[in-house]
Amino acid sequence: MRLYQVMSLVQDPDQVTADLIKDLPLKPSLDASILAHEATEAKSLSNADEDQEPDASEPFPIQPLTESQLLHDQTTLIPEFIENQRVLEDNITTNEEKDTYPQSAYHEYSQPYPDPSFMQPPPIPPPSTTEEAELFSNVIMSWYYAGYYTAMYQPFVKQQKNKAYFKRYQVKYRRRREGKTDYYARKRLVVQAKNKYNSPKYRLVVRFTNKDIICQIIYAKLQGDHVLSAAYAHELPRYGVKGGLTNWASAYATGLLLARRTLTKLGLADKYEGFAEPDGTVQLIEAAEDAPRPFKAFLDVGLARTSTGARVFGAMKGASDGGIFVPHSGNRFPGFDIESKTNDDELLRNYIYGVHVAEYMEYLEEEDEERYKKQFSTFIKNGITSDMVEDMYTEAHEAIRA
């Protein structure tokens, strides 16, 4: 029987009729003959006492089930029903509660229950007439209490992982557990095309720390990753960059330093000089005539966010302008307009030469001098003003290419 039909049957006893019980969809194992048998027994009892008027102040006593019906309930109905009956009887302590709850058919099986507080269903109102009382059999009561327990507590049962789950559980890679490596991306950056045989696949790895920028050319072997060359932002002071070693312009300079260092090591520095005077346009290195193809590397950003204008793309732009062929588009450079699909070359050039840093220095110096002294203390210490920032990075680019 469906729970909402039983609840409507109980909550509004004035509408209870025999036709309603006939129309209710019973469980296949709950045959209608059981209800008919109970109705017959209740009718015979009412005929025996027809001379006696029922006392309306007392609840109608529900007749106990026979042994066959009891066996049927114990084997086919919800197993928790008997336990629920015990709980109800243990909780009925006062005379008022005894009048509210009907007597249970399983009183002879009642045993002390350790913790009866897990289920407290509401009381069933007593039937008002003898005809309605015939319909309130123990079977209907059992469906009411069992349905209440299922609706209230079964949705909150936790799914326990069993022994087989833990026996078959396989942990992920260590660097995935530590949150250091994106193996989905690494697989595509490391696996080389099968027609290239033993040719390695190079990666331009860019990582940022609080005070430094790390750029490396890495290729993978079975024994592990091998670093071909590396460049760090803390090397920039020897080329004239006195401060701001982690901004966008310094990321570009670090990528440029890596490109020139790598091509010099491979003997390609003279053949692929890149773009000595970057103007902010998006352009890639093309193969030169009568020369080896350009050195090719793919950008590896790791777990960094690849949002528009991110500093990792500054390092990539520096490596690309330095002579390394890094396949990319301008969609993530500063100044890219997503609606018109165009790049703002002037804005990108300002980022390369640190003009945006100089503009912020001027703004902060006028608005909040105390914060300006704190944030640009390194520039102030080395005598770098906002007018000198662009020239500082221009001279650094020339020194790196020298």
C-alpha positions as a Markdown table, in Angstrom:
| # | Residue | x | y | z |
|---|---|---|---|---|
| 1 | Met | 0.0 | 0.0 | 0.0 |
| 2 | Arg | 1.3 | 3.4 | -0.8 |
| 3 | Leu | 2.2 | 5.6 | 2.1 |
| 4 | Tyr | 0.3 | 8.7 | 1.1 |
| 5 | Gln | -2.9 | 6.6 | 0.8 |
| 6 | Val | -2.5 | 5.1 | 4.2 |
| 7 | Met | -1.8 | 8.5 | 5.7 |
| 8 | Ser | -4.9 | 10.0 | 4.1 |
| 9 | Leu | -6.8 | 7.0 | 5.4 |
| 10 | Val | -5.6 | 7.5 | 9.0 |
| 11 | Gln | -5.8 | 11.3 | 9.1 |
| 12 | Asp | -9.3 | 11.6 | 7.8 |
| 13 | Pro | -11.3 | 8.6 | 9.1 |
| 14 | Asp | -14.6 | 10.1 | 8.2 |
| 15 | Gln | -13.9 | 9.3 | 4.5 |
| 16 | Val | -12.9 | 5.7 | 5.1 |
| 17 | Thr | -15.1 | 3.2 | 3.4 |
| 18 | Ala | -14.9 | -0.3 | 2.3 |
| 19 | Asp | -14.8 | 0.8 | -1.4 |
| 20 | Leu | -11.7 | 2.9 | -0.6 |
| 21 | Ile | -9.9 | -0.1 | 0.8 |
| 22 | Lys | -10.8 | -2.2 | -2.3 |
| 23 | Asp | -9.3 | 0.4 | -4.6 |
| 24 | Leu | -6.1 | 0.7 | -2.7 |
| 25 | Pro | -3.1 | -1.0 | -4.5 |
| 26 | Leu | -2.0 | -3.6 | -2.1 |
| 27 | Lys | 1.4 | -5.4 | -2.2 |
| 28 | Pro | 1.2 | -8.6 | -4.2 |
| 29 | Ser | 2.0 | -10.7 | -1.1 |
| 30 | Leu | -0.8 | -8.9 | 0.8 |
| 31 | Asp | -3.7 | -10.8 | -0.6 |
| 32 | Ala | -7.2 | -9.3 | -0.3 |
| 33 | Ser | -8.4 | -12.5 | 1.3 |
| 34 | Ile | -6.5 | -11.5 | 4.5 |
| 35 | Leu | -8.6 | -8.4 | 4.8 |
| 36 | Ala | -11.7 | -10.3 | 4.1 |
| 37 | His | -10.8 | -12.9 | 6.8 |
| 38 | Glu | -10.2 | -10.1 | 9.3 |
| 39 | Ala | -13.4 | -8.4 | 8.4 |
| 40 | Thr | -15.3 | -11.7 | 8.9 |
| 41 | Glu | -13.7 | -12.2 | 12.4 |
| 42 | Ala | -14.5 | -8.6 | 13.4 |
| 43 | Lys | -18.1 | -9.0 | 12.2 |
| 44 | Ser | -18.6 | -12.2 | 14.2 |
| 45 | Leu | -17.3 | -10.5 | 17.3 |
| 46 | Ser | -19.6 | -7.5 | 16.8 |
| 47 | Asn | -22.6 | -9.8 | 16.3 |
| 48 | Ala | -21.8 | -11.6 | 19.5 |
| 49 | Asp | -21.9 | -8.3 | 21.4 |
| 50 | Glu | -24.5 | -6.5 | 19.4 |
| 51 | Asp | -26.7 | -6.0 | 22.5 |
| 52 | Gln | -23.9 | -4.0 | 24.1 |
| 53 | Glu | -23.4 | -0.5 | 22.9 |
| 54 | Pro | -19.7 | 0.4 | 22.3 |
| 55 | Asp | -18.3 | 3.0 | 24.6 |
| 56 | Ala | -17.3 | 6.0 | 22.5 |
| 57 | Ser | -14.8 | 7.2 | 25.1 |
| 58 | Glu | -12.6 | 4.1 | 24.8 |
| 59 | Pro | -10.6 | 3.4 | 21.6 |
| 60 | Phe | -11.7 | 0.4 | 19.6 |
| 61 | Pro | -9.5 | -2.6 | 20.5 |
| 62 | Ile | -7.8 | -4.0 | 17.4 |
| 63 | Gln | -8.2 | -7.8 | 17.2 |
| 64 | Pro | -5.0 | -9.8 | 17.3 |
| 65 | Leu | -3.9 | -11.7 | 14.3 |
| 66 | Thr | -4.1 | -15.5 | 14.0 |
| 67 | Glu | -1.0 | -17.6 | 13.9 |
| 68 | Ser | -1.2 | -18.0 | 10.1 |
| 69 | Gln | -1.5 | -14.2 | 9.7 |
| 70 | Leu | 1.2 | -13.6 | 12.2 |
| 71 | Leu | 3.5 | -15.9 | 10.3 |
| 72 | His | 2.6 | -14.2 | 7.1 |
| 73 | Asp | 3.4 | -10.8 | 8.5 |
| 74 | Gln | 6.8 | -12.0 | 9.9 |
| 75 | Thr | 7.9 | -13.5 | 6.6 |
| 76 | Thr | 6.6 | -11.0 | 4.0 |
| 77 | Leu | 6.2 | -7.6 | 5.6 |
| 78 | Ile | 9.1 | -5.2 | 6.5 |
| 79 | Pro | 11.3 | -6.8 | 9.1 |
| 80 | Glu | 11.5 | -3.7 | 11.2 |
| 81 | Phe | 7.8 | -3.9 | 11.9 |
| 82 | Ile | 8.0 | -6.2 | 15.0 |
| 83 | Glu | 10.8 | -4.0 | 16.4 |
| 84 | Asn | 8.7 | -0.9 | 15.9 |
| 85 | Gln | 5.8 | -2.6 | 17.7 |
| 86 | Arg | 8.1 | -3.3 | 20.7 |
| 87 | Val | 9.2 | 0.3 | 20.7 |
| 88 | Leu | 5.7 | 1.6 | 20.8 |
| 89 | Glu | 4.7 | -0.7 | 23.7 |
| 90 | Asp | 7.8 | 0.2 | 25.7 |
| 91 | Asn | 7.1 | 3.9 | 25.2 |
| 92 | Ile | 3.4 | 3.6 | 26.4 |
| 93 | Thr | 3.8 | 4.2 | 30.1 |
| 94 | Thr | 0.9 | 6.4 | 31.2 |
| 95 | Asn | -2.8 | 5.8 | 31.1 |
| 96 | Glu | -3.2 | 8.7 | 28.7 |
| 97 | Glu | -0.8 | 7.1 | 26.2 |
| 98 | Lys | -2.5 | 3.8 | 26.6 |
| 99 | Asp | -5.8 | 5.4 | 25.6 |
| 100 | Thr | -4.2 | 7.1 | 22.6 |
| 101 | Tyr | -2.4 | 4.1 | 21.1 |
| 102 | Pro | -4.3 | 0.9 | 20.2 |
| 103 | Gln | -3.2 | -2.3 | 21.9 |
| 104 | Ser | -0.6 | -4.1 | 19.9 |
| 105 | Ala | -1.2 | -7.6 | 18.6 |
| 106 | Tyr | 2.4 | -8.6 | 19.5 |
| 107 | His | 2.3 | -7.9 | 23.3 |
| 108 | Glu | 3.4 | -11.4 | 24.1 |
| 109 | Tyr | 6.6 | -10.9 | 22.1 |
| 110 | Ser | 7.5 | -7.6 | 23.6 |
| 111 | Gln | 11.0 | -7.3 | 24.9 |
| 112 | Pro | 13.0 | -4.3 | 26.4 |
| 113 | Tyr | 14.5 | -2.3 | 23.6 |
| 114 | Pro | 17.9 | -0.6 | 24.2 |
| 115 | Asp | 17.2 | 2.8 | 22.5 |
| 116 | Pro | 13.6 | 3.4 | 21.5 |
| 117 | Ser | 14.1 | 7.1 | 20.6 |
| 118 | Phe | 15.0 | 6.4 | 17.0 |
| 119 | Met | 11.3 | 6.3 | 15.9 |
| 120 | Gln | 8.3 | 8.0 | 17.4 |
| 121 | Pro | 5.4 | 7.8 | 14.9 |
| 122 | Pro | 2.3 | 9.9 | 15.6 |
| 123 | Pro | -0.7 | 8.2 | 17.2 |
| 124 | Ile | -3.6 | 6.7 | 15.2 |
| 125 | Pro | -7.0 | 8.2 | 15.9 |
| 126 | Pro | -9.6 | 5.6 | 16.9 |
| 127 | Pro | -12.3 | 4.8 | 14.4 |
| 128 | Ser | -15.7 | 6.3 | 15.1 |
| 129 | Thr | -18.0 | 3.5 | 13.9 |
| 130 | Thr | -17.9 | -0.2 | 14.0 |
| 131 | Glu | -17.8 | -0.4 | 10.2 |
| 132 | Glu | -14.7 | 1.7 | 10.1 |
| 133 | Ala | -13.2 | -0.3 | 12.9 |
| 134 | Glu | -13.4 | -3.5 | 10.8 |
| 135 | Leu | -11.2 | -1.8 | 8.2 |
| 136 | Phe | -8.5 | -1.0 | 10.8 |
| 137 | Ser | -6.9 | -4.4 | 10.9 |
| 138 | Asn | -3.4 | -5.1 | 12.2 |
| 139 | Val | -2.3 | -5.5 | 8.6 |
| 140 | Ile | -3.2 | -1.8 | 7.8 |
| 141 | Met | -1.5 | -0.7 | 11.0 |
| 142 | Ser | 1.6 | -2.6 | 10.1 |
| 143 | Trp | 1.7 | -0.9 | 6.7 |
| 144 | Tyr | 1.2 | 2.5 | 8.4 |
| 145 | Tyr | 4.0 | 2.1 | 10.9 |
| 146 | Ala | 6.4 | 0.5 | 8.5 |
| 147 | Gly | 5.7 | 3.1 | 5.8 |
| 148 | Tyr | 6.3 | 5.9 | 8.3 |
| 149 | Tyr | 9.6 | 4.5 | 9.3 |
| 150 | Thr | 10.7 | 4.0 | 5.7 |
| 151 | Ala | 9.7 | 7.5 | 4.7 |
| 152 | Met | 11.3 | 9.2 | 7.7 |
| 153 | Tyr | 14.6 | 7.3 | 8.1 |
| 154 | Gln | 15.5 | 5.3 | 5.1 |
| 155 | Pro | 16.6 | 8.3 | 2.9 |
| 156 | Phe | 19.2 | 9.2 | 5.5 |
| 157 | Val | 20.9 | 5.9 | 5.7 |
| 158 | Lys | 24.6 | 6.3 | 4.8 |
| 159 | Gln | 26.1 | 4.2 | 2.1 |
| 160 | Gln | 28.8 | 2.2 | 3.7 |
| 161 | Lys | 31.9 | 1.2 | 1.7 |
| 162 | Asn | 32.3 | -2.5 | 2.2 |
| 163 | Lys | 35.4 | -4.7 | 2.4 |
| 164 | Ala | 35.4 | -5.4 | -1.4 |
| 165 | Tyr | 35.6 | -1.6 | -2.1 |
| 166 | Phe | 38.8 | -1.1 | -0.1 |
| 167 | Lys | 40.4 | -4.3 | -1.3 |
| 168 | Arg | 40.0 | -3.2 | -4.9 |
| 169 | Tyr | 40.8 | 0.5 | -4.3 |
| 170 | Gln | 43.8 | 1.9 | -6.2 |
| 171 | Val | 45.4 | 5.1 | -5.1 |
| 172 | Lys | 46.2 | 7.8 | -7.6 |
| 173 | Tyr | 49.7 | 8.9 | -8.5 |
| 174 | Arg | 51.7 | 10.6 | -5.7 |
| 175 | Arg | 52.0 | 13.9 | -7.5 |
| 176 | Arg | 48.3 | 13.9 | -8.2 |
| 177 | Arg | 47.5 | 13.2 | -4.5 |
| 178 | Glu | 49.8 | 16.1 | -3.6 |
| 179 | Gly | 48.1 | 18.4 | -6.1 |
| 180 | Lys | 51.3 | 19.1 | -8.1 |
| 181 | Thr | 50.8 | 17.5 | -11.5 |
| 182 | Asp | 47.9 | 17.6 | -13.9 |
| 183 | Tyr | 48.3 | 14.2 | -15.6 |
| 184 | Tyr | 45.6 | 14.8 | -18.1 |
| 185 | Ala | 47.6 | 17.7 | -19.5 |
| 186 | Arg | 51.0 | 16.0 | -19.0 |
| 187 | Lys | 50.0 | 13.0 | -21.1 |
| 188 | Arg | 49.3 | 15.3 | -24.0 |
| 189 | Leu | 52.5 | 17.3 | -23.5 |
| 190 | Val | 54.8 | 14.3 | -23.2 |
| 191 | Val | 53.5 | 11.7 | -25.6 |
| 192 | Gln | 55.2 | 12.1 | -29.0 |
| 193 | Ala | 53.8 | 11.1 | -32.3 |
| 194 | Lys | 54.7 | 7.5 | -33.2 |
| 195 | Asn | 56.2 | 8.4 | -36.6 |
| 196 | Lys | 58.8 | 10.6 | -34.9 |
| 197 | Tyr | 60.5 | 7.6 | -33.3 |
| 198 | Asn | 63.0 | 8.7 | -30.6 |
| 199 | Ser | 62.6 | 12.5 | -31.1 |
| 200 | Pro | 61.8 | 14.1 | -27.8 |
| 201 | Lys | 58.9 | 16.5 | -27.3 |
| 202 | Tyr | 60.1 | 19.7 | -25.6 |
| 203 | Arg | 58.1 | 21.7 | -23.2 |
| 204 | Leu | 58.4 | 25.4 | -22.2 |
| 205 | Val | 57.7 | 25.1 | -18.5 |
| 206 | Val | 56.8 | 28.3 | -16.7 |
| 207 | Arg | 56.4 | 28.4 | -12.9 |
| 208 | Phe | 55.9 | 31.3 | -10.5 |
| 209 | Thr | 56.9 | 31.7 | -6.9 |
| 210 | Asn | 56.4 | 34.6 | -4.5 |
| 211 | Lys | 59.7 | 36.2 | -5.4 |
| 212 | Asp | 60.9 | 34.4 | -8.6 |
| 213 | Ile | 59.9 | 33.2 | -12.1 |
| 214 | Ile | 61.2 | 29.8 | -13.4 |
| 215 | Cys | 61.4 | 29.1 | -17.1 |
| 216 | Gln | 62.8 | 25.8 | -18.4 |
| 217 | Ile | 63.0 | 23.7 | -21.5 |
| 218 | Ile | 62.2 | 20.1 | -20.5 |
| 219 | Tyr | 61.8 | 16.8 | -22.3 |
| 220 | Ala | 60.7 | 13.5 | -20.8 |
| 221 | Lys | 62.5 | 10.1 | -20.7 |
| 222 | Leu | 61.6 | 6.9 | -19.0 |
| 223 | Gln | 63.9 | 7.7 | -16.2 |
| 224 | Gly | 62.2 | 11.1 | -15.7 |
| 225 | Asp | 62.2 | 14.6 | -17.0 |
| 226 | His | 65.5 | 16.2 | -18.3 |
| 227 | Val | 66.1 | 19.9 | -18.2 |
| 228 | Leu | 67.7 | 21.2 | -21.4 |
| 229 | Ser | 68.1 | 24.8 | -20.2 |
| 230 | Ala | 66.7 | 27.2 | -17.6 |
| 231 | Ala | 66.3 | 30.9 | -16.8 |
| 232 | Tyr | 65.3 | 32.6 | -13.6 |
| 233 | Ala | 63.9 | 36.0 | -12.8 |
| 234 | His | 66.5 | 36.5 | -10.1 |
| 235 | Glu | 69.1 | 36.7 | -12.9 |
| 236 | Leu | 67.5 | 39.8 | -14.4 |
| 237 | Pro | 69.3 | 42.3 | -12.1 |
| 238 | Arg | 72.6 | 41.5 | -13.9 |
| 239 | Tyr | 70.9 | 42.7 | -17.1 |
| 240 | Gly | 69.6 | 46.0 | -15.5 |
| 241 | Val | 66.2 | 45.1 | -14.1 |
| 242 | Lys | 66.5 | 46.5 | -10.5 |
| 243 | Gly | 63.1 | 45.5 | -9.2 |
| 244 | Gly | 59.7 | 44.0 | -9.9 |
| 245 | Leu | 61.0 | 40.6 | -10.7 |
| 246 | Thr | 57.6 | 38.9 | -10.8 |
| 247 | Asn | 55.5 | 41.3 | -12.9 |
| 248 | Trp | 54.4 | 40.8 | -16.6 |
| 249 | Ala | 57.4 | 42.6 | -18.1 |
| 250 | Ser | 59.9 | 40.5 | -16.0 |
| 251 | Ala | 58.1 | 37.4 | -17.1 |
| 252 | Tyr | 58.7 | 38.4 | -20.7 |
| 253 | Ala | 62.3 | 39.2 | -20.1 |
| 254 | Thr | 62.8 | 35.8 | -18.4 |
| 255 | Gly | 61.3 | 34.0 | -21.4 |
| 256 | Leu | 63.5 | 36.0 | -23.7 |
| 257 | Leu | 66.6 | 35.1 | -21.7 |
| 258 | Leu | 65.6 | 31.4 | -21.8 |
| 259 | Ala | 65.1 | 31.5 | -25.6 |
| 260 | Arg | 68.5 | 33.1 | -26.3 |
| 261 | Arg | 70.3 | 30.7 | -23.9 |
| 262 | Thr | 68.7 | 27.6 | -25.4 |
| 263 | Leu | 69.3 | 28.6 | -29.1 |
| 264 | Thr | 72.9 | 29.5 | -28.2 |
| 265 | Lys | 73.4 | 26.0 | -26.7 |
| 266 | Leu | 71.9 | 24.4 | -29.8 |
| 267 | Gly | 73.9 | 26.6 | -32.3 |
| 268 | Leu | 70.8 | 28.3 | -33.7 |
| 269 | Ala | 71.1 | 31.7 | -32.1 |
| 270 | Asp | 72.5 | 33.3 | -35.3 |
| 271 | Lys | 69.9 | 31.7 | -37.6 |
| 272 | Tyr | 66.9 | 32.5 | -35.4 |
| 273 | Glu | 67.2 | 35.9 | -33.7 |
| 274 | Gly | 63.5 | 36.4 | -33.2 |
| 275 | Phe | 62.0 | 39.9 | -33.1 |
| 276 | Ala | 64.5 | 42.4 | -31.6 |
| 277 | Glu | 62.0 | 45.2 | -31.3 |
| 278 | Pro | 58.6 | 43.8 | -30.2 |
| 279 | Asp | 55.7 | 46.0 | -31.1 |
| 280 | Gly | 52.9 | 43.9 | -29.6 |
| 281 | Thr | 51.8 | 42.0 | -32.7 |
| 282 | Val | 51.2 | 38.3 | -32.5 |
| 283 | Gln | 53.7 | 36.5 | -34.8 |
| 284 | Leu | 55.4 | 33.1 | -34.8 |
| 285 | Ile | 58.8 | 32.0 | -35.8 |
| 286 | Glu | 59.0 | 30.7 | -39.4 |
| 287 | Ala | 61.5 | 28.3 | -40.8 |
| 288 | Ala | 64.5 | 30.0 | -42.5 |
| 289 | Glu | 65.9 | 29.0 | -45.9 |
| 290 | Asp | 69.0 | 26.8 | -46.0 |
| 291 | Ala | 68.8 | 26.4 | -42.2 |
| 292 | Pro | 67.4 | 23.8 | -39.8 |
| 293 | Arg | 63.9 | 24.2 | -38.7 |
| 294 | Pro | 63.3 | 26.4 | -35.7 |
| 295 | Phe | 63.4 | 24.9 | -32.2 |
| 296 | Lys | 59.9 | 23.9 | -31.2 |
| 297 | Ala | 58.5 | 23.8 | -27.7 |
| 298 | Phe | 55.0 | 23.6 | -26.2 |
| 299 | Leu | 53.9 | 25.8 | -23.3 |
| 300 | Asp | 53.4 | 23.9 | -20.0 |
| 301 | Val | 51.5 | 26.1 | -17.5 |
| 302 | Gly | 51.1 | 23.4 | -14.9 |
| 303 | Leu | 48.2 | 24.2 | -12.5 |
| 304 | Ala | 48.3 | 27.9 | -13.1 |
| 305 | Arg | 45.1 | 29.7 | -14.3 |
| 306 | Thr | 45.2 | 30.5 | -18.0 |
| 307 | Ser | 43.0 | 33.7 | -17.8 |
| 308 | Thr | 43.4 | 36.5 | -20.3 |
| 309 | Gly | 46.5 | 38.6 | -19.5 |
| 310 | Ala | 48.1 | 36.0 | -17.2 |
| 311 | Arg | 51.8 | 36.3 | -16.6 |
| 312 | Val | 52.5 | 32.8 | -18.0 |
| 313 | Phe | 51.7 | 34.1 | -21.4 |
| 314 | Gly | 54.2 | 36.9 | -20.9 |
| 315 | Ala | 57.0 | 34.3 | -20.5 |
| 316 | Met | 55.7 | 32.5 | -23.6 |
| 317 | Lys | 55.7 | 35.8 | -25.6 |
| 318 | Gly | 59.3 | 36.4 | -24.5 |
| 319 | Ala | 60.4 | 32.9 | -25.6 |
| 320 | Ser | 58.5 | 33.3 | -28.9 |
| 321 | Asp | 60.1 | 36.7 | -29.7 |
| 322 | Gly | 63.4 | 35.3 | -28.6 |
| 323 | Gly | 63.5 | 32.8 | -31.5 |
| 324 | Ile | 61.7 | 29.6 | -30.2 |
| 325 | Phe | 58.7 | 28.3 | -32.1 |
| 326 | Val | 56.0 | 28.1 | -29.5 |
| 327 | Pro | 52.6 | 27.4 | -31.2 |
| 328 | His | 50.0 | 29.9 | -29.8 |
| 329 | Ser | 47.4 | 32.4 | -30.6 |
| 330 | Gly | 46.8 | 35.9 | -29.2 |
| 331 | Asn | 43.5 | 35.0 | -27.4 |
| 332 | Arg | 45.1 | 35.2 | -23.9 |
| 333 | Phe | 47.3 | 38.2 | -24.3 |
| 334 | Pro | 46.4 | 41.5 | -22.6 |
| 335 | Gly | 44.1 | 43.6 | -24.7 |
| 336 | Phe | 42.3 | 40.8 | -26.5 |
| 337 | Asp | 38.7 | 41.6 | -27.3 |
| 338 | Ile | 36.5 | 38.6 | -27.1 |
| 339 | Glu | 33.7 | 40.2 | -29.1 |
| 340 | Ser | 35.7 | 41.5 | -32.1 |
| 341 | Lys | 38.4 | 38.7 | -31.8 |
| 342 | Thr | 41.2 | 41.3 | -32.1 |
| 343 | Asn | 44.2 | 42.2 | -30.1 |
| 344 | Asp | 45.2 | 45.6 | -28.9 |
| 345 | Asp | 48.9 | 45.7 | -30.0 |
| 346 | Glu | 49.6 | 49.0 | -28.2 |
| 347 | Leu | 48.4 | 47.6 | -24.9 |
| 348 | Leu | 50.4 | 44.4 | -25.3 |
| 349 | Arg | 53.5 | 46.5 | -26.1 |
| 350 | Asn | 53.0 | 48.5 | -22.9 |
| 351 | Tyr | 52.9 | 45.3 | -20.9 |
| 352 | Ile | 56.2 | 44.1 | -22.5 |
| 353 | Tyr | 58.0 | 47.3 | -21.6 |
| 354 | Gly | 56.4 | 47.8 | -18.2 |
| 355 | Val | 54.4 | 50.9 | -19.1 |
| 356 | His | 51.5 | 49.7 | -17.1 |
| 357 | Val | 53.8 | 49.5 | -14.0 |
| 358 | Ala | 55.0 | 53.0 | -14.6 |
| 359 | Glu | 51.4 | 54.3 | -14.9 |
| 360 | Tyr | 50.4 | 52.6 | -11.6 |
| 361 | Met | 53.5 | 54.1 | -9.9 |
| 362 | Glu | 52.4 | 57.6 | -10.9 |
| 363 | Tyr | 48.9 | 57.0 | -9.8 |
| 364 | Leu | 49.9 | 55.5 | -6.4 |
| 365 | Glu | 52.4 | 58.2 | -5.7 |
| 366 | Glu | 49.7 | 60.9 | -6.1 |
| 367 | Glu | 46.9 | 59.0 | -4.3 |
| 368 | Asp | 48.7 | 57.2 | -1.4 |
| 369 | Glu | 52.3 | 58.1 | -0.9 |
| 370 | Glu | 52.7 | 55.8 | 2.1 |
| 371 | Arg | 51.6 | 52.8 | 0.1 |
| 372 | Tyr | 53.7 | 53.8 | -2.8 |
| 373 | Lys | 56.8 | 53.8 | -0.6 |
| 374 | Lys | 55.9 | 50.4 | 0.7 |
| 375 | Gln | 55.0 | 48.7 | -2.6 |
| 376 | Phe | 57.8 | 50.2 | -4.7 |
| 377 | Ser | 60.5 | 50.3 | -2.1 |
| 378 | Thr | 63.0 | 48.4 | -4.3 |
| 379 | Phe | 62.6 | 50.8 | -7.1 |
| 380 | Ile | 63.0 | 53.8 | -4.7 |
| 381 | Lys | 66.1 | 52.2 | -3.2 |
| 382 | Asn | 67.7 | 51.8 | -6.6 |
| 383 | Gly | 66.6 | 55.3 | -7.8 |
| 384 | Ile | 64.1 | 54.0 | -10.4 |
| 385 | Thr | 61.2 | 56.4 | -11.1 |
| 386 | Ser | 58.1 | 55.9 | -13.2 |
| 387 | Asp | 59.8 | 57.7 | -16.1 |
| 388 | Met | 62.7 | 55.2 | -16.1 |
| 389 | Val | 60.8 | 51.9 | -16.2 |
| 390 | Glu | 60.4 | 51.6 | -19.9 |
| 391 | Asp | 64.0 | 52.4 | -20.6 |
| 392 | Met | 65.1 | 49.9 | -18.0 |
| 393 | Tyr | 63.3 | 47.0 | -19.7 |
| 394 | Thr | 64.5 | 48.2 | -23.2 |
| 395 | Glu | 68.1 | 48.1 | -22.0 |
| 396 | Ala | 67.5 | 44.7 | -20.4 |
| 397 | His | 66.3 | 43.2 | -23.7 |
| 398 | Glu | 69.3 | 44.5 | -25.5 |
| 399 | Ala | 71.6 | 43.2 | -22.8 |
| 400 | Ile | 70.0 | 39.7 | -23.0 |
| 401 | Arg | 70.5 | 39.6 | -26.8 |
| 402 | Ala | 74.1 | 40.9 | -26.6 |
